[in-house]
Amino acid sequence: MDALDITEVARRSGVPASALRFYEEKGLIASVGRRGLRRLFDPGVLERLALIALGRAAGFSLDEIARVFAPGRRPRIDRKMLTAQAEKLDKRIHELSAMRDSLRHAACFGAR
């Protein structure tokens, strides 16, 4: 597959071009060249952007995500960091579940 310009990457990934440029500045992604004034990216950038989105959704900062990606190589997984984040998510899930249960209880109690 040929290189994708920044507009196509933005369209396919749902990540705005401004964020793509920022991610490149942070070293999270790298362009492979230019077509006129537009940056070109290898199609594999879409997979990397999906991993970045997953990391963001899991609560990691961009700096933490950047440490996972070594330039030009496959992601370097920090299992300790992932485990710690999973434990934070477990705690948040427990808190949200308790809040949900309290709201349901209040809704049932208030309906009487």
Residue frames relative to the residue before (quaternion, step in Angstrom):
aa qw qx qy qz dx dy dz
M 1.0000 0.0000 0.0000 0.0000 0.00 0.00 0.00
D 0.4775 -0.6797 0.4844 0.2743 3.57 -1.00 0.83
A 0.6540 -0.4972 0.3977 0.4086 3.53 -1.33 0.34
L 0.3327 -0.7315 0.5679 0.1781 3.53 -1.16 0.72
D 0.3749 -0.7004 0.5406 0.2769 3.58 -0.94 0.76
I 0.7253 -0.4848 0.2870 0.3957 3.52 -1.28 0.48
T 0.6206 0.5451 -0.3448 0.4460 3.58 1.08 -0.69
E 0.6665 0.4923 -0.2955 0.4755 3.58 0.97 -0.86
V 0.6317 0.5171 -0.3358 0.4699 3.60 0.98 -0.78
A 0.6451 0.5160 -0.3163 0.4665 3.58 0.97 -0.88
R 0.6634 0.5081 -0.3072 0.4554 3.59 0.92 -0.89
R 0.7223 0.4577 -0.2553 0.4512 3.58 0.81 -0.99
S 0.7509 0.4082 -0.2198 0.4703 3.57 0.98 -0.79
G 0.3954 -0.7105 0.4874 0.3183 3.56 1.15 -0.57
V 0.5460 0.5842 -0.4003 0.4476 3.57 1.30 0.17
P 0.4564 -0.7004 0.4650 0.2912 3.63 -0.67 1.01
A 0.6235 -0.5588 0.3984 0.3746 3.58 -1.15 0.66
S 0.6205 0.5435 -0.3513 0.4429 3.61 1.00 -0.72
A 0.6545 0.4907 -0.3087 0.4854 3.59 1.02 -0.76
L 0.6144 0.5416 -0.3493 0.4551 3.60 1.04 -0.72
R 0.6503 0.4984 -0.3153 0.4788 3.59 0.96 -0.83
F 0.6416 0.5166 -0.3152 0.4713 3.58 1.02 -0.81
Y 0.6398 0.5193 -0.3181 0.4689 3.60 0.95 -0.88
E 0.6422 0.5111 -0.3287 0.4672 3.58 1.02 -0.76
E 0.6300 0.5310 -0.3253 0.4641 3.60 1.00 -0.80
K 0.6962 0.4653 -0.2564 0.4828 3.60 1.05 -0.83
G 0.5098 -0.6688 0.4108 0.3522 3.61 1.25 -0.18
L 0.4304 0.7112 -0.4563 0.3175 3.59 1.24 0.27
I 0.7712 0.0756 -0.0324 0.6313 3.57 1.15 -0.71
A 0.1821 -0.7761 0.5921 0.1184 3.57 -1.26 0.30
S 0.3773 -0.6923 0.5627 0.2485 3.53 -0.99 0.83
V 0.3715 -0.7351 0.5288 0.2050 3.55 -1.22 0.53
G 0.7925 -0.1377 0.0852 0.5879 3.57 1.25 0.02
R 0.3924 -0.6883 0.5498 0.2648 3.51 -1.31 -0.39
R 0.1610 -0.6990 0.6846 0.1297 3.47 -1.36 0.52
G 0.7744 -0.0800 0.0005 0.6277 3.54 -0.08 1.29
L 0.7863 -0.2595 0.2185 0.5164 3.56 -0.73 -1.07
R 0.6031 0.5938 -0.3470 0.4040 3.60 1.26 -0.22
R 0.4544 -0.6635 0.5284 0.2721 3.52 -1.04 0.88
L 0.2202 -0.7439 0.6169 0.1327 3.54 -1.21 0.65
F 0.1208 -0.7934 0.5953 0.0385 3.54 -1.06 0.83
D 0.5260 -0.5789 0.5203 0.3426 3.52 -1.25 0.58
P 0.5804 -0.6068 0.4020 0.3652 3.64 -0.98 0.71
G 0.5639 0.6157 -0.3751 0.4028 3.61 1.18 -0.47
V 0.5055 0.6523 -0.4225 0.3747 3.58 1.24 -0.30
L 0.5881 0.5882 -0.3733 0.4109 3.60 1.12 -0.58
E 0.6419 0.5040 -0.3172 0.4832 3.58 1.04 -0.77
R 0.6467 0.5149 -0.3170 0.4650 3.57 0.97 -0.85
L 0.6464 0.5131 -0.3179 0.4667 3.60 1.00 -0.82
A 0.6158 0.5292 -0.3432 0.4721 3.59 1.08 -0.67
L 0.6530 0.4963 -0.3127 0.4791 3.61 1.01 -0.77
I 0.6225 0.5246 -0.3372 0.4728 3.59 1.04 -0.74
A 0.6513 0.5122 -0.3120 0.4649 3.58 0.95 -0.88
L 0.6321 0.5214 -0.3264 0.4712 3.58 1.00 -0.80
G 0.6557 0.5152 -0.3048 0.4600 3.57 0.93 -0.89
R 0.6514 0.5043 -0.3098 0.4747 3.58 0.97 -0.87
A 0.6623 0.5060 -0.3062 0.4600 3.59 0.92 -0.89
A 0.6790 0.4790 -0.2819 0.4796 3.58 1.13 -0.65
G 0.6185 -0.6029 0.3228 0.3869 3.57 1.29 0.04
F 0.4732 0.6627 -0.4567 0.3583 3.60 1.21 0.20
S 0.4458 -0.6533 0.5373 0.2929 3.56 -1.15 0.64
L 0.6350 -0.5181 0.3942 0.4159 3.58 -1.23 0.30
D 0.6164 0.5387 -0.3524 0.4535 3.61 1.06 -0.64
E 0.6454 0.5012 -0.3183 0.4806 3.59 1.01 -0.78
I 0.6510 0.5022 -0.3138 0.4749 3.58 0.98 -0.82
A 0.6297 0.5480 -0.3368 0.4356 3.60 0.97 -0.82
R 0.6270 0.5407 -0.3429 0.4437 3.61 1.05 -0.67
V 0.6160 0.5509 -0.3428 0.4467 3.59 1.16 -0.53
F 0.7432 0.3894 -0.2075 0.5029 3.57 1.05 -0.79
A 0.1484 -0.7518 0.6379 0.0761 3.55 -0.63 1.15
P 0.5687 -0.6292 0.3938 0.3545 3.62 -0.83 0.91
G 0.8641 0.1333 -0.1216 0.4699 3.53 -0.91 1.02
R 0.7060 0.4172 -0.2734 0.5027 3.59 1.22 0.05
R 0.6474 -0.4792 0.4076 0.4304 3.51 -1.36 0.07
P 0.6482 -0.5227 0.3663 0.4154 3.61 -1.14 0.49
R 0.2872 -0.7246 0.6064 0.1572 3.56 -1.11 0.83
I 0.2425 -0.8198 0.5085 0.1026 3.57 -0.29 1.28
D 0.1876 -0.7438 0.6351 0.0908 3.54 -0.87 1.05
R 0.2694 -0.8196 0.4866 0.1377 3.55 0.01 1.31
K 0.6132 0.5474 -0.3485 0.4504 3.58 1.07 -0.69
M 0.6593 0.4990 -0.3030 0.4739 3.59 0.96 -0.89
L 0.6515 0.5106 -0.3180 0.4622 3.61 0.97 -0.82
T 0.6516 0.5131 -0.3113 0.4639 3.57 0.96 -0.86
A 0.6465 0.5141 -0.3188 0.4649 3.59 0.96 -0.85
Q 0.6666 0.4874 -0.3084 0.4722 3.59 0.95 -0.82
A 0.6206 0.5344 -0.3425 0.4605 3.59 1.03 -0.74
E 0.6450 0.5116 -0.3194 0.4692 3.59 1.04 -0.75
K 0.6185 0.5214 -0.3390 0.4803 3.60 1.07 -0.70
L 0.6540 0.5044 -0.3117 0.4697 3.58 0.99 -0.82
D 0.6166 0.5376 -0.3445 0.4606 3.60 1.02 -0.77
K 0.6488 0.5098 -0.3151 0.4689 3.58 0.96 -0.88
R 0.6708 0.4954 -0.3001 0.4632 3.59 0.91 -0.91
I 0.6205 0.5323 -0.3360 0.4677 3.60 1.03 -0.76
H 0.6432 0.5150 -0.3190 0.4683 3.58 0.96 -0.86
E 0.6587 0.5073 -0.3071 0.4631 3.60 0.93 -0.91
L 0.6782 0.4880 -0.2903 0.4665 3.58 0.91 -0.91
S 0.6311 0.5264 -0.3339 0.4617 3.59 1.04 -0.74
A 0.6488 0.5021 -0.3169 0.4759 3.59 0.98 -0.81
M 0.6413 0.5153 -0.3214 0.4690 3.59 1.01 -0.80
R 0.6360 0.5232 -0.3207 0.4679 3.59 0.98 -0.85
D 0.6708 0.5003 -0.3013 0.4572 3.57 0.88 -0.94
S 0.6375 0.5217 -0.3221 0.4665 3.59 1.04 -0.76
L 0.6476 0.5118 -0.3148 0.4686 3.58 0.98 -0.81
R 0.6507 0.5039 -0.3193 0.4698 3.59 0.96 -0.81
H 0.6390 0.5256 -0.3177 0.4632 3.54 1.02 -0.86
A 0.6637 0.4998 -0.2957 0.4714 3.58 0.94 -0.92
A 0.6411 0.5227 -0.3248 0.4585 3.58 1.02 -0.78
C 0.6736 0.4744 -0.2973 0.4824 3.60 0.96 -0.80
F 0.6625 0.5088 -0.3020 0.4594 3.57 0.94 -0.86
G 0.6898 0.4861 -0.2743 0.4611 3.57 0.99 -0.86
A 0.6239 0.5667 -0.3393 0.4177 3.59 1.18 -0.47
R 0.6055 0.5992 -0.3540 0.3860 3.61 1.16 -0.34
